[in-house]
Amino acid sequence: MSDIETYEGGNEVEYADYSAGQEHGEIDQLHQASGSEYSRDEDFNVYEQDHAAAENTSFQQGHNVQWTDGNGASYSETDYTNYNHSAAETDHIFAASGSQSVEASEWSELDALRERFDTAFVDATEFRGSEGELTAK
């Protein structure tokens, strides 16, 4: 800023005033943010049922009769029974279900602000006394 002031005395009065200046300013602002998210979900279910049965039956029976009398006559009888039974049974149930999900996201943001300003000014005043002249700028 500059200032000029003058004054001269005497019969005539003269007065001058001058001022000038300037300003400069600047704003810079930067903001950056980023992030990410990841999620995973799994769900699996298994159901299984088993059944097994076995059966085995064996049956044997024998019967023998022998008879002889005093006269020399004889009698003989034989009965024999054999029984076998085998059985097998099986059941099987299998069930499976599942799901899987994945989610991923990323983000980023950038904010920037830039402002510049310039100002300048000039001010002048002049006064002369005897003739009554007044000038202002």
C-alpha positions as CSV (number, residue, x, y, z in Angstrom):
1,M,0.0,0.0,0.0
2,S,1.3,3.4,-0.8
3,D,0.2,6.7,0.6
4,I,1.0,10.2,-0.7
5,E,-0.1,13.2,1.2
6,T,0.9,16.8,0.3
7,Y,0.1,20.1,1.8
8,E,1.3,23.5,0.8
9,G,0.6,26.6,2.9
10,G,0.3,30.2,1.9
11,N,-2.5,32.2,0.4
12,E,-3.7,29.3,-1.6
13,V,-4.4,26.1,0.1
14,E,-3.7,22.9,-1.8
15,Y,-4.2,19.5,-0.4
16,A,-3.7,16.1,-2.1
17,D,-4.3,12.6,-0.8
18,Y,-3.5,9.5,-2.7
19,S,-3.6,5.9,-1.5
20,A,-3.3,2.6,-3.5
21,G,-3.2,-1.0,-2.5
22,Q,-3.8,-4.6,-3.6
23,E,-4.6,-7.9,-2.0
24,H,-4.2,-11.4,-3.2
25,G,-5.6,-14.5,-1.7
26,E,-5.9,-18.2,-2.5
27,I,-7.6,-21.2,-0.9
28,D,-6.6,-24.7,-1.9
29,Q,-8.4,-27.6,-0.2
30,L,-8.3,-31.2,-1.1
31,H,-10.1,-34.1,0.6
32,Q,-9.8,-37.7,-0.5
33,A,-11.5,-40.7,1.0
34,S,-11.7,-44.3,-0.1
35,G,-12.8,-47.6,1.3
36,S,-13.9,-51.1,0.5
37,E,-16.3,-53.7,1.9
38,Y,-16.3,-57.5,1.5
39,S,-18.7,-60.0,2.9
40,R,-19.1,-63.7,2.3
41,D,-21.9,-66.0,3.5
42,E,-22.0,-69.8,3.2
43,D,-24.8,-72.1,4.3
44,F,-24.6,-75.8,3.7
45,N,-26.9,-78.4,5.1
46,V,-26.5,-82.2,4.8
47,Y,-29.1,-84.7,6.0
48,E,-28.4,-88.4,5.8
49,Q,-30.4,-91.3,7.3
50,D,-29.3,-95.0,7.2
51,H,-31.2,-98.1,8.2
52,A,-30.0,-101.6,7.9
53,A,-31.5,-104.9,9.1
54,A,-30.4,-108.5,8.7
55,E,-32.2,-111.6,9.9
56,N,-31.0,-115.2,9.8
57,T,-33.0,-118.1,11.2
58,S,-31.9,-121.7,11.3
59,F,-34.0,-124.4,12.7
60,Q,-33.1,-128.1,12.8
61,Q,-35.1,-130.8,14.4
62,G,-34.6,-134.6,14.3
63,H,-36.7,-137.5,15.5
64,N,-35.7,-141.1,15.4
65,V,-37.7,-144.0,16.8
66,Q,-36.5,-147.6,16.7
67,W,-38.4,-150.5,18.1
68,T,-37.8,-154.2,18.3
69,D,-40.1,-156.7,19.9
70,G,-39.2,-160.1,21.3
71,N,-40.2,-162.0,18.2
72,G,-37.6,-160.3,16.1
73,A,-39.8,-157.7,14.5
74,S,-38.4,-154.2,14.3
75,Y,-39.7,-150.8,13.4
76,S,-37.6,-147.7,12.6
77,E,-38.9,-144.2,11.9
78,T,-36.8,-141.1,11.3
79,D,-38.1,-137.5,10.9
80,Y,-35.8,-134.7,10.2
81,T,-36.6,-131.0,9.7
82,N,-34.2,-128.4,8.5
83,Y,-35.3,-124.7,8.1
84,N,-33.2,-121.7,7.0
85,H,-34.4,-118.2,6.5
86,S,-32.2,-115.2,5.6
87,A,-33.4,-111.6,5.0
88,A,-31.6,-108.3,4.5
89,E,-33.0,-104.8,4.3
90,T,-31.4,-101.4,3.8
91,D,-32.7,-97.9,3.5
92,H,-30.6,-94.8,2.7
93,I,-31.7,-91.2,2.3
94,F,-29.2,-88.4,1.4
95,A,-30.1,-84.8,1.0
96,A,-27.8,-81.8,0.6
97,S,-28.5,-78.2,0.0
98,G,-26.2,-75.2,0.0
99,S,-25.9,-71.5,-0.8
100,Q,-23.0,-69.2,-1.1
101,S,-23.0,-65.4,-1.6
102,V,-20.2,-62.9,-2.0
103,E,-20.6,-59.2,-1.9
104,A,-17.7,-56.8,-2.6
105,S,-17.8,-53.0,-3.0
106,E,-15.2,-50.3,-3.3
107,W,-15.7,-46.5,-3.2
108,S,-13.6,-43.5,-3.5
109,E,-14.3,-39.8,-3.4
110,L,-12.3,-36.7,-4.1
111,D,-13.4,-33.1,-3.2
112,A,-11.3,-30.2,-4.4
113,L,-11.8,-26.5,-3.7
114,R,-9.7,-23.8,-5.2
115,E,-10.5,-20.2,-5.0
116,R,-8.4,-17.2,-6.0
117,F,-9.2,-13.6,-5.5
118,D,-7.3,-10.4,-6.3
119,T,-8.4,-6.9,-5.3
120,A,-6.8,-3.5,-6.1
121,F,-7.8,0.0,-5.2
122,V,-6.8,3.6,-5.8
123,D,-8.1,6.5,-3.8
124,A,-7.3,10.1,-4.5
125,T,-8.4,13.4,-3.1
126,E,-7.5,16.9,-4.2
127,F,-8.5,20.2,-2.6
128,R,-7.6,23.8,-3.6
129,G,-8.5,26.5,-1.3
130,S,-8.9,30.0,-2.7
131,E,-11.2,29.3,-5.6
132,G,-13.2,26.7,-3.8
133,E,-12.5,23.9,-6.2
134,L,-13.0,20.4,-4.8
135,T,-12.1,17.3,-6.7
136,A,-12.4,13.8,-5.5
137,K,-11.6,10.6,-7.3
